[in-house]
Amino acid sequence: PKKKTRPKTNNAGEVGTIQSFDSANKFYVINVGSDNGIEKGDEFTIFSAAENKALGKVEISRANPTVSIAIYKRGFPNPPVPFSSGDRVMKTN
């Protein structure tokens, strides 16, 4: 069987963007999923859409074919405000 390979990213590790935030359940929806090689447990750094500034880290808790669910990475201070729609999701490791 052929091994799935991760697609090439489009901008120095950028894989997608934050689509939305569920404030009641404290999770983020990212606009890429398992069809793009995203897997449960993957970790990403979030960068501001407006600036090239790291805002924090997320970990994938569920990867559906076209979207992923991510939670704020434990061990890092919570951001003062949730990440915004359009903030960039970057693979850094």
C-alpha positions in Angstrom: 0.0 0.0 0.0 1.1 3.5 -0.8 2.1 5.6 2.2 0.2 9.0 2.5 2.5 11.9 2.1 1.8 15.3 3.4 1.2 17.9 0.8 3.7 20.7 0.3 2.8 23.8 2.3 2.3 27.1 0.6 4.2 29.5 2.8 7.2 28.3 4.8 5.3 25.7 6.8 1.8 27.3 6.5 -0.8 24.6 6.2 -4.1 26.6 6.7 -5.9 29.1 8.7 -8.2 29.3 11.8 -11.8 29.1 10.5 -13.6 29.7 13.7 -13.6 29.4 17.5 -16.2 27.6 19.6 -16.2 29.6 22.9 -18.5 27.3 24.7 -16.3 24.2 24.2 -12.9 26.0 23.8 -11.8 24.6 20.5 -10.7 25.9 17.1 -11.8 24.8 13.6 -8.9 24.8 11.1 -9.7 24.8 7.4 -7.6 21.7 6.5 -8.0 18.1 7.5 -6.9 14.5 7.0 -7.1 14.9 3.2 -4.2 17.4 3.7 -2.2 15.1 5.9 -3.3 16.5 9.2 -3.5 13.9 12.0 -4.6 13.8 15.6 -1.8 14.9 17.9 -0.1 17.2 15.3 1.0 20.5 16.8 1.0 23.9 15.1 2.0 27.4 15.9 -0.6 30.1 15.3 0.6 33.4 13.7 -1.4 36.6 13.5 -3.1 37.2 10.1 -2.2 40.9 10.4 1.5 40.6 11.6 4.1 37.9 11.4 3.9 37.3 15.1 3.5 34.0 16.9 0.4 33.9 19.1 0.5 30.4 20.6 0.3 26.7 19.9 -2.5 24.3 19.2 -2.8 20.5 19.1 -5.1 18.6 16.8 -7.7 16.6 18.7 -9.7 15.4 15.7 -9.0 15.5 12.0 -11.9 15.1 9.6 -11.3 15.0 5.8 -11.7 18.7 5.2 -11.4 20.4 8.6 -9.6 19.8 11.9 -10.5 20.5 15.5 -7.7 21.9 17.6 -7.3 22.8 21.3 -4.9 25.3 22.8 -1.7 23.4 23.6 -1.4 22.6 27.3 1.6 24.1 29.1 1.4 27.4 27.3 -0.4 30.4 28.7 -3.8 31.0 27.2 -3.9 33.9 24.9 -5.6 37.0 26.3 -8.1 36.7 23.4 -8.9 33.7 21.3 -7.1 33.3 17.9 -9.0 35.0 15.2 -10.5 33.7 12.0 -7.8 34.0 9.3 -4.9 33.6 11.7 -2.3 31.3 10.0 -1.6 27.8 11.1 2.1 26.9 10.7 3.9 23.6 11.1 7.1 24.4 13.0 8.6 21.0 13.8 
